[in-house]
Amino acid sequence: MVEDVAEAVAERITGENPEAENTGSPREVCWRGSGVGFAPLDVDDAELIHTWRADPVASHEIGMWPRSLSAVRDRIERDRDDHDRDDFLVLLPNGTPIGHIALFDQDLVDGTAEIMLVLDSDHRGRGHGADAVDALVDLAFGELPMHRVQAVTHTTNTAALDVLARAGFVQEGVRRSACLHRGRRYDVAVLALLREEWQALTRPRSWDVPVAGQ
């Protein structure tokens, strides 16, 4: 589905900034937002994903068990064949990969999906998470027939809750004691953004963001 979205809705742009250092191989950007671009996740990105997932802060906040590199590679392989999800590498304008974002559990009949984001520890707290979430919900509502996009996180994950609130997500409730992590129970917040709430946002949409060189 990533490839279908890329061909249907986006021009192939490089997102390059000649004044900034590009720390990785050039990637085709299939979607962009304010300050970030998305490239389809590839098996060759497994080492990056493995490193981000193994970060102790991320693993604690997300509540995920770190996997081996081979397991991460196998998971990416399986997810590429899952037509109910889209996985992207989040890139800075100079091509630097800073995170992994996904729209998964897509139900095109009911118009629902869930969002997931992991950022490189060196690039947190700079607004990139909010830019990535904004870009993904623009994709969900602007190019896919979604009506409701959900996000789930620990109630103690204040950074994620702030990013989601800035993107317009509304906390709908709390699943009490729903997660076991590091020997203790955590409450889990359930947030969502509805299509009419997204339409009411006054920020520019992804397709309104100027492209460098155009």
DOMARLO-770706 format. One line per field, with one value per residue (C-alpha): residue in three letters; residue number from 1; x, y, z. Coordinates in steps of 0.5 Angstrom, whole numbers, plus 500, padded with zeros to 3 digits. Each point is the difference from the previous one (the first is absolute). Example, Ala and Ser with C-alpha at 12.3 -4.5 7.8 and 13.67 -1.06 7.14 Angstrom:
# DOMARLO-770706
rest c(ALA;SER)
nr c(1;2)
east c(525;502)
north c(491;507)
up c(516;498)
END
This chain:
# DOMARLO-770706
rest c(MET;VAL;GLU;ASP;VAL;ALA;GLU;ALA;VAL;ALA;GLU;ARG;ILE;THR;GLY;GLU;ASN;PRO;GLU;ALA;GLU;ASN;THR;GLY;SER;PRO;ARG;GLU;VAL;CYS;TRP;ARG;GLY;SER;GLY;VAL;GLY;PHE;ALA;PRO;LEU;ASP;VAL;ASP;ASP;ALA;GLU;LEU;ILE;HIS;THR;TRP;ARG;ALA;ASP;PRO;VAL;ALA;SER;HIS;GLU;ILE;GLY;MET;TRP;PRO;ARG;SER;LEU;SER;ALA;VAL;ARG;ASP;ARG;ILE;GLU;ARG;ASP;ARG;ASP;ASP;HIS;ASP;ARG;ASP;ASP;PHE;LEU;VAL;LEU;LEU;PRO;ASN;GLY;THR;PRO;ILE;GLY;HIS;ILE;ALA;LEU;PHE;ASP;GLN;ASP;LEU;VAL;ASP;GLY;THR;ALA;GLU;ILE;MET;LEU;VAL;LEU;ASP;SER;ASP;HIS;ARG;GLY;ARG;GLY;HIS;GLY;ALA;ASP;ALA;VAL;ASP;ALA;LEU;VAL;ASP;LEU;ALA;PHE;GLY;GLU;LEU;PRO;MET;HIS;ARG;VAL;GLN;ALA;VAL;THR;HIS;THR;THR;ASN;THR;ALA;ALA;LEU;ASP;VAL;LEU;ALA;ARG;ALA;GLY;PHE;VAL;GLN;GLU;GLY;VAL;ARG;ARG;SER;ALA;CYS;LEU;HIS;ARG;GLY;ARG;ARG;TYR;ASP;VAL;ALA;VAL;LEU;ALA;LEU;LEU;ARG;GLU;GLU;TRP;GLN;ALA;LEU;THR;ARG;PRO;ARG;SER;TRP;ASP;VAL;PRO;VAL;ALA;GLY;GLN)
nr c(1;2;3;4;5;6;7;8;9;10;11;12;13;14;15;16;17;18;19;20;21;22;23;24;25;26;27;28;29;30;31;32;33;34;35;36;37;38;39;40;41;42;43;44;45;46;47;48;49;50;51;52;53;54;55;56;57;58;59;60;61;62;63;64;65;66;67;68;69;70;71;72;73;74;75;76;77;78;79;80;81;82;83;84;85;86;87;88;89;90;91;92;93;94;95;96;97;98;99;100;101;102;103;104;105;106;107;108;109;110;111;112;113;114;115;116;117;118;119;120;121;122;123;124;125;126;127;128;129;130;131;132;133;134;135;136;137;138;139;140;141;142;143;144;145;146;147;148;149;150;151;152;153;154;155;156;157;158;159;160;161;162;163;164;165;166;167;168;169;170;171;172;173;174;175;176;177;178;179;180;181;182;183;184;185;186;187;188;189;190;191;192;193;194;195;196;197;198;199;200;201;202;203;204;205;206;207;208;209;210;211;212;213;214)
east c(500;506;502;493;499;507;498;493;501;507;505;507;504;507;499;507;503;507;502;499;504;496;502;497;499;495;493;493;496;492;497;502;498;503;507;500;499;498;503;497;504;504;504;506;498;500;506;497;494;503;504;494;496;506;501;498;495;496;500;497;495;498;500;503;505;506;501;506;503;497;494;499;502;495;494;501;500;493;498;501;495;495;495;497;506;505;507;504;507;500;505;503;500;507;499;502;495;497;495;495;492;494;493;498;493;497;493;498;493;499;505;504;508;505;507;506;507;507;505;508;502;504;494;495;497;501;493;502;495;494;502;500;493;497;503;497;493;500;502;494;495;502;502;497;492;502;495;503;508;501;507;501;506;501;497;507;503;499;504;496;493;503;501;494;496;504;497;493;499;495;501;494;501;505;501;502;505;500;508;505;507;506;496;495;493;499;494;499;497;496;500;496;500;493;500;496;505;505;496;499;508;503;507;502;499;506;498;501;507;505;505;507;502;493)
north c(500;505;499;501;507;502;499;503;506;503;502;497;505;500;505;502;506;502;503;494;494;494;494;494;498;504;497;502;504;498;504;507;504;506;499;492;496;492;495;493;495;495;494;503;505;494;503;507;497;495;506;504;494;499;507;499;506;498;493;502;506;495;494;495;495;501;495;497;503;494;500;507;499;494;505;505;494;498;507;502;495;502;504;503;504;505;501;506;503;507;504;507;505;498;492;498;495;502;495;495;501;496;500;493;496;503;499;503;498;503;505;499;499;501;504;498;505;498;506;500;502;505;504;500;506;504;500;494;496;505;501;492;499;506;497;493;503;504;494;496;505;503;494;494;500;500;503;498;500;497;500;496;502;499;506;502;501;507;502;495;503;507;499;496;506;505;496;501;493;499;496;495;496;496;492;499;496;497;500;496;502;500;496;505;502;506;504;501;506;499;507;501;505;500;502;506;502;500;504;505;501;507;497;499;493;496;502;507;500;503;495;503;501;501)
up c(500;501;493;498;504;497;493;501;504;500;496;501;503;503;506;500;503;497;506;505;500;498;504;496;493;496;501;496;504;499;505;503;506;503;502;498;494;500;496;500;505;497;503;500;505;505;504;501;502;505;503;501;503;505;503;507;500;494;502;507;497;494;505;494;501;497;494;497;493;496;504;498;493;499;503;495;494;503;501;493;498;505;496;506;502;497;503;499;501;503;496;502;493;500;499;507;503;507;501;498;500;498;498;502;501;495;499;493;501;507;499;506;501;505;500;503;500;503;499;501;507;497;496;506;503;493;497;495;504;499;493;498;504;496;493;502;501;494;496;504;499;494;495;504;502;508;504;507;501;507;505;506;505;507;505;502;493;501;493;496;503;499;492;499;504;495;494;502;503;506;506;500;506;504;500;507;502;493;499;504;499;504;506;501;497;495;499;492;497;494;495;493;495;496;493;501;506;495;495;505;501;498;498;493;497;498;492;502;503;495;496;500;493;497)
END
